[in-house]
Amino acid sequence: MPRIHLDRFAVADDAIDANGHVGNLAYLRWMQDAATGHSAAQGWTLDRYRAAGAGWFVRSHSIEYLRPAFAGDTLLLYTWVTGMQRSSSPRRYPVLRENNGLPVAEAKTLWVFVDFLSGRLVRIPPAVVSAFPIVPDDDPERVALTRRPTRRAGDRQ
């Protein structure tokens, strides 16, 4: 059960927007896929949420774009849970270029736990809370992931 989940992937041509770099919607899709993958790795698949009658929905996203990414780049997208409240949970997502470790984007999402039938917020069940270790801001592994390396001459921004 990973505290910090990693997705590694090559940027496909269909992620490129009219400006010639990765578009906004691709980042949102990757973030959602990473969160879903992390949840499944923790034992909470979509089928398990359906059986429970409730699951996660996005309340808000925040993405800071630091450098453009291009088709063929290999990216590392990490995600972890930074807290659990009664019916919400914030999650972080640094995106790094694999070849040089430079950050491409940093993102946050606030997820809320919703009853599928009523559409209302509900308390996150203890079994879900216990499946996701909280990674605090001062966690050494987290700090190492978001430390920005010094750019070297010849590095592609």
N, C-alpha and C positions, 0 to 999 in steps of 0.2 A: 504494500500500500504506500505509494509515493506521496510524501508531503508536498513535493514540488514536481509537477508533471511537465514533461518535455515532448513537444512535437517538432520533428525535424523534417523539412520538406524543401523541394526545389520549386521555385516560383514558376507556375505554368503561364503560357501565353494568354490564357483567358483571364488572368488576374490583372493584366495591363490595361490602363485606361487611355483616354484620348491624349493625355499628356506624356505618354510613353513610359510611365512607371506604375507600380502597384497602386490600384485604386482603393478608395475608402471601403467599398463594399467587400473587397477581398479580406481586408483586415478584420472586419466584423465577422465574416464567415469563419475565418481562422480562429478567432477568439472563441466563438460559440463551439466550434469543433473541439478545440482544446479543453474547454470546460466540460463538455460532454464526455470526452475521452478520459479526463481526470475522474469524473464522477463514476464512469464505468469501471475504471481501475480500482476505485474504492468500493466496488460492489453495488453501486447504484446505477443500473442501466435504465433506459427509458421504460422498458417493460416493468421493471420493479417499481418505478414511480407510478406507472399506470395502475398497477395492482394496489398501490397504497392510496390512489385517488388524488394525489397532489404532487406537485413538482415545481421546478424552478422556471421563472420567467425573468426577463431583463427589465429592470426599472430604468436604468440609465447607463450610458457608456461615456467614457472620456478617453480620447486618444491624442497623444502628442506625437506628431510625425517629426522625426529627428533627421532622417536621411532618406532619399528615395531608394526603393528596391526595384530590381529589374528582372525580366524573364531570365531564367537560368540561375539566378542567385539561389544559394541554399541558405535557408533561414532557420533559426532556432527560436521557437516560441515556447516560453515557460509560462506556467500558471500555478497559482496557489491561492488558498483562502486566507484572508487577513483578519477575519473575525466572524462571529455568529451572534446575531441579535435574535430577538423573539421570532421574527418572520423574514429576516433579510441577512444577506451575507455579501460583503465586498470581496472582490477577487482582483488580483493583479496579473499583468501580462507584459513582461519585457520581450521585445523581438530583437534578436541580434543577427548580424550577418556572420555565418559560420567561419568564413575564411580569415576574418580579422577580428572578430569579437565586437565590432563596432555596433552600437545600438541603432536600430532603424526606427523603432517606435516604442513607446511606453504607454500602456493602457490600463484602465480600471473599469470594472463593471460592478454595478450593484444589482445583485440577483435577489428576487423576492420569492417566497414559497407560497404557492397559490393552490387552493382547492380547485380541481378540474371542473367539478359540476357547478359550483356557485361563482367561480371566478374571484373569490375573496381571498385576501391574505389569511394564512393560518400559521399557527405555531409550528416551527420546524421540529419534527419528531426527534426524540433523543437518539434513535438509531441512525438518523441522518447526521445529526450534530457530531456524534462520536466517530463517524466514518471519515471526517475531514479534519485532520490536525491543523490547528491555527499556526501560521507562520508569521511571527511578529516582525515589525520593521527592523529590529536590531538583530534578527537571526543571522548568524555568520554565513550560512549557505545563501540566504537571500541577499545579503549585502554583497557577497562575491559576484552574484549574477548581475546585479545592477550597477556595479562599479564600472565606470566608463573608462576603457583603456585609452592610452595616449595614441593618437593617430600617427602612423609611421609614413614616411615619404613613400609615395607610390601606392598607398592604400586607396582603393576605390571608396569614395564617400558613399 
